[in-house]
Amino acid sequence: MIGPEIERLIQLLAKLPGLGPRSARRAALHLMKRRDGLMVPLSDAMATAAEAIRTCSVCGNLDTRDPCTVCADATRDRSILCVVEDAGDLWALERTRAYRGLYHVLGGTLSALNGVRPEDLSIGPLAERARDPAVREVILALPATVDGQTTAHVVTDRLAGADVTVSRLAHGVPVGGELDYLDDGTLTAALKARRPY
Amino acid sequence: MIGPEIERLIQLLAKLPGLGPRSARRAALHLMKRRDGLMVPLSDAMATAAEAIRTCSVCGNLDTRDPCTVCADATRDRSILCVVEDAGDLWALERTRAYRGLYHVLGGTLSALNGVRPEDLSIGPLAERARDPAVREVILALPATVDGQTTAHVVTDRLAGADVTVSRLAHGVPVGGELDYLDDGTLTAALKARRPY
């Protein structure tokens, strides 16, 4: 009893992360009630973004310019590269305003299960960039999962020839976190890496 | 550090029900990684739907034709009108395939808090339709909330002149539901409306 145009809209909305079939229907209804206020602007914003977005040829970030805003920013510290899994993690680090170096987006993590091999990731270009004498440090900001840590290991191996310090993010108690709710691994890591008060 | 096109996309996605600022960012990233596979088709589907969808001039349903598919279907029972809050509730009832009559979409429920008055809802046109001698019954399928029940009361008042039976959905234990998790009101209603086994 729903027209094919609406069915198709619901099906496509259901492919967004965080939306299932039921919430996609709710989202479609919400859009249908706000055709001029939301549906048309959102459609236009998607078309515009799809047209404008490109992958940065230097670091692999997604942006509306190439090189991306970060790579093109002359004030950034070009001696540090921060290696991230994808552009979302890059955005998360940018939001902290705590990092002023450059990035390198791997495009995923190694995964035997999902068939992601080292040659599927941007590891070669990273090794290339790390050979630049201006680069002194490579920070591995990869997920603290098994796949993330395997990836970190492989990346470190590939950086062996380059004259760079390889570091990783600290493990520990999340700021604002209760000890009671933490897993044993994190608590052990936080204890081992304790710092003078 | 994100281009204005991406910022705008995130802002608009965050207006969808079920997506907050954080999940809107994740959805935007998901779309940006699948530009040809999802972002462009979804943009097109929204534009097509926004163009095609109209409000049914008979019942208030949202569909790609007017009168809507339900109102235009000659096999539906024209002696019963089922009154719903919005098109989403109509879809939910249609999915059950348990109802073969027509609908009337009120467009909301009365709400002192949100300033929704009787004249903001499609109550007049409902009274008009109910005066048709072919209509024998009006089923109030309104939410079992305070606002929904106030609306049901006002609608019933407005139907007083018409020669129709007014009924409402049964309250009771949801099928598959555990008694333990039910609120007292529902359990009381289910007990009072008990049926011979």
Interface residues (C-beta under 8 A of the other chain):
Chain A: M1 I2 G3 P4 E5 I6 R8 L9 L12 L13 K15 L16 P17 G18 L19 S23 R25 R26 A27 A28 L29 H30 L31 M32 K33 R35 D36 L38 M39 V40 P41 L42 S43 D44 A45 M46 A47 T48 A49 A50 A52 I53 L62 D63 T64 R65 T69 V70 D86 A87 G88 W91 E94
Chain B: M1 I2 G3 P4 E5 I6 R8 L9 L12 L13 K15 L16 P17 G18 L19 S23 R25 R26 A27 A28 L29 H30 L31 M32 K33 R35 D36 L38 M39 V40 P41 L42 S43 D44 A45 M46 A47 T48 A49 A50 A52 I53 L62 D63 T64 R65 T69 V70 D86 A87 G88 W91 E94
